[in-house]
Amino acid sequence: MKLIRTTLAASLLALATAPALAATPDNALVVAQNIDDIVTIDPATAYEFSSGEYVTNTYDQLVQYDAVDTEILAPGLATEWDVDAENRTITFTLRDGVTFHSGNPLRAEDVVGSWRRVVVMDRAPAFILGNLGWTADNFDEMVSADGNTVTIRWAGDFAPSFVLNVLASRPASVVDMETVMANEVDGDMGHDWLNQNSAGTGPFRLRTFRPGEVLMLDANPDYFAGAPAMEQILIRHVAEASTQRLLLESGDVDMAKNLTPDQVSGLEGNDAVRVETFPQAAVHWVSFNQNTESLTNPAIWEAARYLVDYEGMANSFLNGQMQVHQAFWPAGFPGALTDTPFTYDPERARQILEEGGVELPVTVTLDVINANPFNDMAQSLQQTFAEAGINFEIMPGTGAQVITRYRARTHQAMLLYWGPDFMDPHSNAKAFAYNADNSDDAYVSTTTWRNAWMPPAEINELTMAALSEQDADRRLEMYLELQREMQAEAPFVIMFQAVKQVAMADNVTGFVNGSNSDFVYYRLVEKN
């Protein structure tokens, strides 16, 4: 069996680079996807869409949204939990018989060590666990292990459901601490090793990762919820939508995940291929970095909302893949504001700029991922903003390059997307409407800090008040109010909400693509 799997792996690796080969193996799924946004695949630091998909398929949390039903928070590595809301504690009982990819048994110490590692490393997604009041200094007081149980405490006036959603997030993934720390180099807590190896309990384990080229996973036959039907998943980095379509139609891949609307329409009449549609939680927006002096006048932000051809883009090159949405919390979730008060109106934008005393023209570099639909979106924005004297100079780059500049606050304007880190409105509210410290050395993974914007005090206060509100209905009303305030006040122009179209061979079944990248599952995939 080991020889068969090794041979299969070698064949798939050849398939990853070959322009055209025979049909894909029956026991492997081959995917064409743009994965150049990956900066890191260590679950303590992974913060991109593609790396989120990887973490979901290789790691587990104590509680998680599973492939069987992505809308239900279900037992994961914990089978039960006891909530004491008054004392702000939850005690989890671990599942028996779970092993890591190394063969090591799951221990409560691994759970505690994994979370401590996230907090101590303090990289991009660490703030998610920080929502619970956990810091490197107080962590050992907040989280403890006892036999096969883990007890957590939190600091803050919010409901236990919020806590459970935080613990179902990506950075709450549990890693094999014994193996990870055995591969520590120069105090990196195993980070470099985890960028080339997996150390989870998930349904798949990492075989090969070559950035911008290939990501290959092997099935975990001992997965506690049952071994996957596919023995291997091969994700080929293919940036061009037209190439993805050609590979799918020729049978060289089983799935194409980044097709443009025209490529999707080109598949009509091909009975060997079908297209499935999945509503997504990602919102797409343009932001203006407040470290750039020429972009600090609020009149520019207000005018920008009337310089986007929302309907024009949605009805042409984004058709079927984006819907107009102008608030930070996505439609389809409680608390979402679905009003769309802004339309393309360059005359009104020019009037706003004139009344605001903006000296025109304004020239702005616009960072954009060098792939569609982002290139087409950037070109549309370049054309429509020029109508009011705002000239975009488009700066294309790989996903990793663009995101790295964004995190360093070295951009001027940014065309990007954002998905919730966990399924609670506070996830996006804290990202778009809260900033506790705007200094350059106070890094947090929020759009506010990355764009060097300090919201007015009342917006900061409303964000935290909504988090602590115990009345569920009132809490949702507060998030609606907050979204309206952001539409009026922020240097962000939220334009669209994504709709994911995935094209696949007709014999592929069981693929699950939930509302965001953390809900993309290959465990149930079969070939009929």
C-alpha positions in Angstrom: 0.0 0.0 0.0 2.9 2.4 0.9 4.4 1.7 -2.6 1.1 2.3 -4.3 0.7 5.6 -2.5 4.3 6.7 -3.2 3.7 5.9 -6.9 0.5 7.9 -6.9 2.2 10.8 -5.3 5.0 10.8 -7.9 2.4 10.7 -10.7 0.5 13.6 -9.2 3.6 15.6 -8.7 4.4 15.1 -12.4 0.9 16.1 -13.2 1.4 19.3 -11.2 3.9 20.6 -13.7 3.0 18.8 -16.9 0.9 20.8 -19.4 -1.3 17.8 -20.4 -1.5 14.2 -19.2 -4.0 11.4 -19.1 -7.2 11.6 -17.0 -6.6 12.1 -13.3 -6.4 9.0 -11.0 -9.7 7.6 -9.5 -8.4 8.0 -5.9 -7.0 11.5 -6.2 -8.6 14.9 -6.7 -6.6 17.4 -8.9 -7.5 21.0 -8.5 -6.6 24.1 -10.5 -6.5 27.1 -8.3 -4.7 30.4 -7.8 -2.8 29.9 -4.5 -0.3 32.7 -4.8 -1.9 34.6 -1.9 -0.3 32.1 0.6 2.3 33.8 2.9 2.4 31.0 5.5 0.7 27.7 6.2 1.5 27.5 9.9 -2.0 27.6 11.6 -0.7 30.1 14.2 0.2 32.6 11.4 -1.9 31.6 8.4 -4.1 34.5 7.5 -4.9 34.3 3.8 -7.8 32.6 2.0 -5.9 29.8 0.4 -3.9 29.0 3.6 -7.3 29.0 5.4 -8.5 26.2 3.1 -5.3 24.3 3.8 -5.6 24.6 7.6 -9.2 23.5 7.6 -8.3 20.2 5.9 -5.2 19.4 8.0 -6.1 20.6 11.5 -9.0 20.5 13.9 -10.4 22.7 16.8 -12.1 21.6 19.9 -15.4 22.8 18.4 -15.8 23.4 14.7 -18.1 23.9 11.7 -17.8 20.6 9.9 -18.2 19.4 6.3 -21.4 17.6 7.2 -23.1 20.9 8.0 -21.2 24.1 7.8 -23.9 26.1 9.7 -23.8 24.1 12.9 -21.1 24.4 15.5 -20.3 20.8 16.3 -18.0 18.7 18.5 -14.5 18.5 17.1 -11.6 17.4 19.3 -13.9 17.9 22.3 -17.0 15.7 22.7 -18.7 17.9 25.3 -18.2 21.1 27.2 -19.6 22.6 30.4 -20.3 26.4 30.4 -20.4 28.5 33.5 -21.4 31.9 32.0 -21.5 33.6 35.4 -17.9 32.8 36.1 -16.8 33.1 32.5 -15.4 29.6 32.2 -15.9 26.6 29.9 -14.5 23.1 30.5 -14.0 20.9 27.5 -13.7 17.1 27.6 -11.3 15.8 24.9 -12.3 13.0 22.4 -10.7 9.6 23.2 -8.4 7.9 20.7 -7.4 10.8 18.5 -3.9 10.8 17.1 -1.8 13.4 15.3 -0.3 12.8 11.9 2.9 11.7 13.6 1.0 9.0 15.5 1.3 10.9 18.8 -1.9 10.8 20.9 -3.9 14.0 21.4 -3.3 15.5 24.9 -4.9 18.4 26.8 -1.3 19.8 26.9 -1.3 20.0 23.1 -4.4 22.1 23.2 -3.1 24.5 25.8 0.4 24.6 24.1 -1.1 25.3 20.7 -3.1 28.3 21.9 -0.2 29.6 24.0 2.0 29.3 20.9 -0.4 31.6 19.0 -0.5 34.2 21.7 3.3 34.2 22.3 4.2 34.4 18.6 1.6 37.2 18.3 1.4 37.1 14.5 -1.4 38.1 12.2 -4.3 36.0 13.5 -3.3 36.1 17.2 -5.8 38.9 17.9 -8.7 36.5 17.4 -7.7 34.6 20.5 -6.9 37.9 22.1 -10.6 38.7 21.9 -10.9 36.5 25.0 -8.5 38.7 27.0 -5.6 36.2 26.6 -2.1 37.7 26.6 1.4 36.2 26.9 1.5 37.4 30.5 -1.9 36.0 31.7 -2.3 33.0 29.5 -1.4 30.4 32.1 -4.1 31.9 34.4 -6.7 31.8 31.6 -6.2 28.3 30.2 -5.3 25.1 32.0 -5.1 21.3 31.3 -6.2 18.6 33.8 -6.1 15.0 32.5 -8.3 14.9 29.4 -10.0 18.2 30.1 -9.1 21.8 29.2 -10.6 24.7 31.1 -10.7 28.2 29.7 -11.5 31.6 31.2 -12.3 34.8 29.4 -12.2 38.5 30.2 -15.1 40.6 28.9 -18.8 40.9 29.1 -19.9 38.8 26.2 -21.9 35.6 25.6 -20.5 32.1 25.7 -21.6 31.7 22.1 -19.1 34.3 21.1 -16.4 32.5 23.0 -17.2 29.2 21.2 -17.0 30.9 17.8 -13.6 32.3 18.7 -12.4 28.8 19.6 -13.8 27.4 16.3 -11.5 29.8 14.4 -8.3 29.0 12.5 -5.8 30.1 15.1 -7.5 27.8 17.7 -6.3 24.8 15.6 -4.6 22.2 17.7 -1.1 21.1 16.7 1.2 18.3 17.9 3.3 20.3 20.3 5.8 17.5 20.9 6.6 17.3 17.2 6.5 21.0 16.6 8.8 22.0 19.4 11.2 19.2 18.5 11.6 21.1 15.2 12.1 24.5 16.8 15.0 26.5 15.4 16.4 29.7 16.9 13.3 30.1 19.1 10.8 30.1 16.2 8.5 27.6 18.0 8.6 25.3 14.9 7.3 28.0 12.5 9.7 27.3 9.6 9.1 23.5 10.0 5.3 24.0 9.9 5.6 25.9 6.7 6.7 22.7 5.0 5.0 20.0 7.2 1.7 19.5 8.9 1.2 18.5 12.6 -2.5 18.2 13.0 -5.2 15.7 13.5 -7.2 16.6 10.4 -8.4 14.4 7.5 -5.4 15.2 5.4 -1.7 15.7 6.1 0.8 17.8 4.0 3.0 15.9 1.6 4.4 18.8 -0.5 4.1 22.6 -0.6 6.0 24.7 -3.1 4.8 28.3 -3.0 3.2 29.5 -6.2 3.4 26.0 -7.6 1.8 23.1 -5.8 0.1 22.0 -2.6 -0.3 18.3 -2.1 -2.2 16.5 0.7 -2.3 12.8 1.7 -5.4 11.3 3.3 -5.3 10.5 7.0 -6.6 6.9 7.3 -7.0 7.3 11.1 -9.1 10.4 11.0 -11.6 10.3 13.9 -14.6 11.1 11.7 -13.6 8.5 9.0 -10.9 8.4 6.4 -11.5 10.5 3.3 -12.4 8.7 0.0 -9.7 10.6 -1.9 -6.3 9.3 -1.0 -4.7 12.5 -2.2 -5.6 16.1 -3.0 -3.3 17.9 -5.5 -3.8 21.7 -5.8 -2.0 23.0 -8.9 -1.2 26.8 -8.9 -2.8 28.0 -12.1 -3.3 31.8 -12.2 -5.1 32.2 -15.5 -8.8 31.4 -15.6 -8.5 30.4 -19.3 -5.8 27.9 -18.5 -7.9 26.5 -15.6 -10.8 25.9 -18.0 -8.6 24.2 -20.6 -7.2 21.9 -18.0 -10.6 21.0 -16.8 -12.1 20.4 -20.2 -9.1 18.2 -21.2 -9.4 16.1 -18.1 -6.1 17.1 -16.6 -7.8 18.5 -13.5 -11.0 17.6 -11.8 -11.8 21.0 -10.5 -11.3 24.7 -11.5 -11.8 27.2 -8.7 -11.1 30.7 -10.2 -13.0 30.8 -13.5 -14.2 34.2 -14.7 -17.8 34.6 -15.8 -16.9 34.4 -19.4 -15.0 31.1 -18.8 -18.0 29.7 -16.8 -20.4 30.6 -19.7 -18.0 28.9 -22.1 -18.6 25.6 -20.3 -22.3 25.6 -21.2 -23.2 22.5 -23.2 -20.3 20.5 -21.9 -22.0 17.5 -20.3 -18.7 16.3 -18.7 -18.5 19.4 -16.5 -20.9 21.1 -14.1 -20.7 24.4 -12.2 -21.8 24.7 -8.6 -22.5 28.0 -6.9 -21.6 28.8 -3.2 -22.5 32.2 -1.5 -19.5 33.6 0.2 -18.9 35.8 3.2 -16.0 37.8 1.6 -16.6 41.5 1.0 -14.5 43.4 -1.6 -13.5 47.0 -1.0 -11.2 49.8 -1.8 -9.3 51.5 1.1 -7.3 54.6 1.5 -4.2 54.6 3.7 -4.3 57.5 6.1 -0.5 57.6 6.2 -0.7 59.2 2.8 -1.3 62.9 3.3 -3.2 63.5 0.1 -5.9 60.9 1.1 -6.7 62.2 4.6 -9.5 64.6 3.5 -12.9 62.8 4.3 -14.3 64.4 1.1 -12.2 61.9 -0.9 -13.7 59.0 1.0 -17.2 60.3 0.5 -16.7 61.1 -3.2 -15.2 57.6 -3.8 -18.5 56.0 -2.8 -20.0 57.6 -5.9 -17.1 56.8 -8.3 -17.6 53.0 -8.3 -19.7 51.6 -11.2 -21.3 49.0 -8.9 -24.0 47.8 -11.3 -21.8 48.0 -14.4 -19.2 45.7 -12.9 -21.7 43.3 -11.3 -23.6 42.9 -14.6 -20.6 42.4 -16.8 -17.3 40.8 -15.9 -18.4 40.0 -12.3 -21.7 38.6 -13.4 -22.5 35.5 -11.3 -19.5 36.0 -9.0 -20.3 39.2 -7.1 -23.4 40.9 -5.8 -23.5 44.6 -4.9 -23.1 44.9 -1.1 -22.0 48.1 0.7 -21.6 47.2 4.4 -18.9 45.3 6.3 -21.0 42.4 7.5 -22.1 40.1 4.7 -25.7 39.5 3.6 -27.1 36.2 4.8 -25.9 36.5 8.4 -27.9 38.0 11.3 -27.0 41.7 11.7 -26.1 42.4 8.1 -27.0 45.8 6.6 -28.3 45.2 3.1 -29.0 48.8 2.1 -27.1 50.0 -1.0 -27.3 53.8 -0.8 -24.5 54.5 -3.2 -24.6 54.5 -7.0 -22.2 55.6 -9.7 -22.6 59.4 -9.8 -19.4 61.2 -10.9 -21.1 64.6 -11.0 -22.0 64.3 -7.3 -18.5 63.1 -6.5 -17.0 66.2 -8.2 -19.3 68.4 -6.2 -18.3 66.7 -2.9 -14.6 67.1 -3.8 -15.0 70.7 -4.7 -17.0 71.5 -1.5 -14.4 69.6 0.5 -11.6 71.7 -0.8 -9.7 68.8 -2.4 -6.9 70.0 -4.7 -7.2 68.1 -8.0 -6.0 66.0 -9.7 -5.0 63.5 -7.0 -2.7 60.7 -8.1 -2.8 57.5 -6.1 -1.2 54.1 -6.4 -3.7 51.3 -6.2 -2.3 47.9 -5.1 -4.1 45.0 -6.6 -3.6 41.2 -6.9 -2.4 40.4 -10.4 -5.3 38.0 -11.3 -8.9 38.3 -12.3 -11.3 39.6 -11.3 -9.1 42.0 -9.5 -7.3 43.3 -12.6 -10.6 44.0 -14.3 -12.0 45.7 -11.2 -8.9 47.9 -10.9 -9.2 49.0 -14.5 -12.9 49.8 -14.0 -12.0 51.9 -10.9 -9.2 53.6 -12.7 -11.6 54.7 -15.5 -14.5 55.8 -13.2 -12.4 57.6 -10.6 -10.6 59.6 -13.3 -14.0 61.1 -14.1 -13.6 63.2 -10.9 -9.8 63.8 -11.1 -8.6 60.9 -8.9 -6.1 59.1 -11.0 -5.2 55.5 -10.0 -1.8 54.1 -11.0 -2.4 50.4 -10.8 0.3 48.4 -8.9 -0.2 44.7 -9.6 1.5 41.9 -7.6 1.1 38.4 -6.3 -1.4 38.0 -3.5 1.5 37.5 -1.1 3.2 40.7 -2.3 0.1 42.8 -2.1 -0.9 41.5 1.4 2.6 42.0 2.7 2.6 45.7 1.6 -0.8 46.1 3.2 0.3 44.7 6.5 3.3 47.0 6.5 1.1 50.0 5.8 3.3 51.0 2.8 0.4 51.1 0.2 -1.6 54.2 -0.7 -4.9 52.7 -1.9 -5.7 49.0 -1.8 -8.2 46.8 -3.7 -8.7 43.7 -1.6 -11.3 41.5 0.2 -12.0 40.5 3.7 -13.7 37.4 5.2 -14.9 36.9 8.8 -12.4 35.2 11.1 -15.3 33.6 12.9 -19.1 33.6 12.6 -20.0 36.6 14.7 -20.6 40.2 13.6 -17.8 41.4 15.9 -15.3 39.6 13.7 -15.8 42.2 11.0 -16.8 45.0 13.3 -13.5 44.9 15.0 -11.7 44.7 11.7 -13.5 47.7 10.1 -14.7 49.8 12.9 -12.2 49.6 15.8 -8.6 50.7 16.5 -7.3 51.0 20.0 -3.8 52.1 19.1 -2.8 53.6 15.7 0.9 53.8 16.3 3.2 52.2 13.7 4.5 49.6 16.2 1.1 48.5 17.5 0.4 46.0 14.7 -3.0 44.3 14.7 -4.7 42.4 11.8 -7.5 44.9 11.2 -8.3 47.1 8.2 -8.4 50.1 10.5 -4.8 49.8 11.6 -3.5 48.6 8.3 -4.9 51.8 6.7 -3.7 53.9 9.6 -7.2 55.1 10.4 -8.3 55.9 13.9 -12.1 55.8 14.0 -14.0 58.5 16.0 -14.3 57.7 19.7 -18.0 57.0 19.4 -17.5 54.4 16.7 -14.8 52.6 18.8 -17.2 52.8 21.8 -20.2 51.4 19.8 -18.1 48.5 18.5 -17.2 47.4 22.0 -20.7 48.1 23.4 -22.2 45.8 20.7 -19.7 43.1 21.7 -20.8 43.1 25.3 -24.6 43.5 24.7 -26.4 40.5 26.2 -29.8 41.1 24.6 -29.5 39.3 21.2 -32.0 41.5 19.3 -30.6 44.7 20.6 -27.1 43.5 19.8 -28.0 43.0 16.1 -29.6 46.5 16.0 -26.3 47.9 17.3 -24.4 46.3 14.5 -26.8 47.7 11.9 -26.2 51.2 13.4 -22.5 50.6 13.3 -22.5 49.7 9.7 -24.5 52.8 8.8 -21.9 54.9 10.7 -19.1 53.3 8.8 -20.8 54.0 5.4 -20.7 57.6 6.4 -17.4 57.9 8.2 -14.7 55.5 7.0 -11.9 55.6 4.4 -13.3 52.4 2.9 -15.6 51.8 0.0 -17.2 48.4 0.4 -18.5 47.4 -3.0 -19.3 43.7 -3.4 -20.0 40.4 -1.7 -18.5 37.3 -3.4 -20.4 34.4 -4.9 -18.1 31.4 -5.5 -18.5 29.4 -8.7 -16.6 26.1 -8.8 -16.4 24.1 -12.0 -15.8 20.4 -11.7 -15.9 17.2 -13.6 -19.3 15.6 -13.5 -18.1 12.5 -11.7 -16.9 14.6 -8.7 -19.4 14.7 -5.7 -19.2 15.7 -2.1 -17.2 18.9 -2.4 -18.2 21.4 0.3 -17.5 25.1 0.0 -19.1 27.0 2.9 -19.3 30.8 3.3 -15.6 31.4 3.7 -12.2 29.8 3.2 -12.3 28.1 6.6 -15.3 26.1 5.4 -13.8 24.5 2.3 -13.7 20.7 2.8 -12.4 17.8 0.6 -13.1 15.1 3.2 -16.4 14.0 1.6 -15.3 14.2 -2.0 -15.8 11.1 -4.1 -15.5 10.2 -7.8 -18.4 8.2 -9.2 
